[in-house]
């Protein structure tokens, strides 16, 4: 019989908004410490951009990724230090949507906070510079299943070259799929999806075509940053100055690329690199969590996007978002009563 488990889920790009985490930082010194460390690693006042900056500045991928990372980890810091909820005492598994996977790895003890900030700044910059702003496009397709959207993507990518790229970037939940690729290809796909019965097919306001072959340059940058060679093993000792130490996870992590529990640190390192160009298999991840015994999930950080995906995809997992002080209080009470009593 599968034991009941709890999952912490961490949001990705698109969940950000100016002011996220401000209440937390105003209320808890432990949260303020996280944002101070974020600024120290980057050598700039990103926390001011998060709390009181402009939407356009926060939306820059190189800012968005470390910002969302810090907000989720500020929640975790407060939960542990101020509400005495230690993740290690829970029957816990973790997963993160795209950049949220870095949060999952940090919570699981695989990578450290400072390495995570540094890697996500690099990841954001590399993704932004891989493709010119007007060259790529992403689109959300609502009301078609992933197989129908895959068929459309194949039809508009018949040449198979980088000049004709359109792929499924995110299989988010039942009836919500995201396409990514060359602008003209994705625009054609939008029309075809509408003709195929999609409820909505809309271009997304994002800065690059994430999770597509057009991110190959960013994948290469992350491979260098994580010191992994083409065979998927760590680089030689002579080239390992500054290598990010990947430790064995304290509990299972569900990476986007495989959508199943992974416990090997070397494997998690390689999957983090592959994730840049690969599909985010979030719907499959949620179904795997349900099969593996998860009955309660908490979306830790900004927004409520993942909570909606859980409701649309699973029948047996309850999910609530955790960022405000009141939501932290209620979550801590629930966790103590159900899992730590």
N, C-alpha and C positions, 0 to 999 in steps of 0.2 A: 504494500500500500504506500502511495506517495505521501510524504509528510507535507503538511501545509507550510507555505513559505510567504514571505513578504518581499516585494520588489521596490527598489528605489529607481525611478526613471528620471533622466536628466534631459532637458530640452535643448534644441539646436537653433540654428539661425532662423530668424523670423519671429521668435518669441520676445525679442528685445523691445524695450521701450524706455524712454528717458524717465528717470525716477525710480527704476527698479532697484530694490535693495536699500533705498534711502531710509525707510522706516526702521529696517533692521539695524542699519548702521547708527541711527539716532538712538536706538534703544539698548544696544548691546556692545560693550567694548570688544568682545570676541569677534563680532562682525567687522568692526572698525579696523581691527588688526589685519583681517584678510585683505581689505581694500588698501590699507597702507602698504602691505607686502606686495600687492599687485603693482602699485605705483613705483615701489622701489625696484622691482625686477625690470620694469619697462623704462624706468628713468623719466617718467612723465606722469602727469596728473590725470590718468584715465578715469579715476573714480569721480572726478568733477564732471567729466563728460557723461558718465553713467547717470549721475544724480541730477545734474542741471544743464547739461549740454544741449546741442541741437540734435534733432532726429537724423539729419543728414550726416553729421559727424559720427554718431553712434552706429549708423547703418553701414559705414565703411567696414568692409569685411575684416580688415586688420584690427579694428577696434571691437567689432561685434563679438568675435570669437573669444578673446580673453575676457571681455566684459561678462558675457553669459557664464563663462567658466567660473569667474570669481563670485558672481551672485549665487550660483548653486552651492559653491563651497562655503560661502558665508552662512547660508542656511544650515549646512551640515555642521559647521563649527559651533553655531549657536545651539543646535539640537544636542550636540554632545557635551559642550561645556556648561551651558546654562540650564538645560533641561535633563541632563544626565542620561541621555539616550545614546548608548554606545553601539555603533553598527555591529561590532564584533559579538555582541550578546544576542543579536536577532538571527532568526533563520533566514538570512538575507541573501538575495541575488540582486545584481545591478545591471542596468543597460542605459545607454545614452543615444540620442538621435543625432547622428553625424558628429559635430563637435562635442556633443554631450557624452560621447564615448570617452573623451579625455577626462571628464568629471568622474565617470564610472570607474575608470582605471585608478584615479587618485583616491577615491573613497575606498576602493578595494586594496589600497596600499601598494599598487604596482608601480606608480610613478609619484614623484613629489610635486607639491604645489608649484614651486618655482620653475621646475622643468616644464610643467604643464602650461604655465603662462608663456614661457619662452617659445615653446613649440607652437602654441596656437597663434601667437603673433607672427611667427614665421609662416605658418600654414595659411593664415589669412592674406599675408602679403604675396605669397607664392600663387595662391588661387587668383587673386586680383590681377596679377601681372601675366598670368598664363594666356589670357585672351583679352583682346581689346574690348572696351565697354560695349560697343555696338555690334560686336561680332556674334555673341552668344545670346541665348534666351532660355528661360525656363517657363513652364506652363503647368498649371494645376488642372487636372482632368477629373471632374466629379460625375459620378453616376455610371462609369464604365469599370469593369473589372480589369485586372492587370493584363490578362491575356488579350483582351480586345485592344488595349492601349499598345501593347507590344506589337501587335499586328500592324497598327497604324504607323508606329515608329519604323518598322521594317520597310513599309511601303515608301516612306519618304527618304529612306537611307539606302536606296537600291545600289548606288555606286560603291558603297562600302568604304569610301575614302574619307579623309578628314574634311573634305569640302562638303560632304553630305552626312552629317552626324545628327542623329536624333535617337535618344535612348531613354528608357525608363530610369530615372535617377532615384526616385523614391516610390516604393510601394508602401504607402503609409497606413492604410486601413481599408476596410471594405468600401469600395466606391470612391477612394481618393488616391490618385496616382499622379506623380509629377514627371513631366518630360524635361529633358535637357539636351542642348546641342546647338548647332548653328542656327542663327536667327531665322533664316528663310525656311529651313527645314521644319523648325518647331512651329512657325506660323502656318505652314501647310498642314502640319499635324493637327493644329487647333481646329482648322476648318473640317478636316476629315473626321475628327472625334465628334464634332457637333453633328455632322451628317450621319454618324454612326449611333446617335442617340444619347450623347453625353448631356447631362443636365446643365453643366457649365464647363467651359474650357477657356481659361483666362491666362494671359501672360502675367508673370510675376515680376514685381519690382525688386529684382536682385541684381547684384553687380557682376555676376559671372555665371556661366553654365556649369554649376557644381555637379559632381558625381557623373561625369561623362569623360569620354576619351580626350576631350579638349583640356582636361586638367592634368595631362601627362607631365607637363613641366613642373607642376606643383607636387606631383607624386615623386618625381626625381629629387626635388628639393627636400622632401621629407625623408627620403631614403638616405640622403647624405646626412641630414640632421640626426637621424637615428642610427647612423653607422651600420647599415645593412648592405651587403653586396647583392649582386644579381641572383645569386643562388639562395638568398634568404637567410644567410648566416651573418653573424657579427663580423665587422671588418677586423683586419689584423691588429694586434696589440699596438703596433707602431702608429696606427691611424686612429687610435681610440681616445685621444685627448678630448675631454668634454662629452664623452658618450653618456647618454641617458641610461641610468641604471633601471632596469625592469626587474622588479621583485616578484616572487610568486604571489598570486592574489589571495587575499584572506577569505574570499568567497567567490563564487562563480560570476564571471562577466559574460554577457551575451553580446558579442560584437555584431556590428551591422552587416559585415560581409558574409558571415556564416549563419546568423540567426539561431545559434545554439550555444549552450553553456561551454565556455572555454576556461581552462585552469592552468595552461602552460604559458609562462611569461614570454618565451621566445616566439611562440605562436601569436600571442597577443601583440607583440611588437610588429610582426610582419603584417598582420591583419590591419593594424592602424595605418600602415603605409598604403596597402591595397584600397583601403576605404576611400581615399581621395578621388579615385576614378570609378570605383565600384558602386553598385546600387545599394541604397539604404533599404534593407529588407525588414522594415519595421513591422508590417502586418505579420510576417512570418515569425518575427521575434516575439510579438505579443502572444501568438498562438502557442509558441514553444514554451513561454513562461506559464501559460495556462496548463499545458500538458505536464509540465514539470512540478506542478503543485502550488503555484502562486495563486493566492486568493485575495490578497490586498496589495495595492500598489499606491505609491505616493509620487507625484510629480514634483520634484525638488527644484525650485528656481522660478524663473520668470514665466508668466503666462499659464494658459490652461489647454494648450494645443494637444499635448499628449494624452491628457485625461479624456478628451473627446474621442481620440483614436482608440483608446482602450474600450470605451463604451460601445463604439461602432463595430469592434472586431471580436471581442470576447463576451462570453455569456456569464462566466463565473468569477471575473476579477472586478472588484470595486476599486475606484481610483479617485483620489482627491489631490488638489494642488496645494503646495506648501511654500509660502513666501512671507505672508504677513505675520505679525506677532500673534494675532488671534488664531490663525491657522496652525502656527507652530504649537501653541498651547493645546489646541484640540488634538493635534497629531500626537504630541507627546503623551497625552492622556490615553488615547486609543492604543498606542504601542505598549504602554505599561500594562494596561488592562488586558490586552489580548495576547501579547507576546512575552512580556517580562514579569507577569504576575506570579 
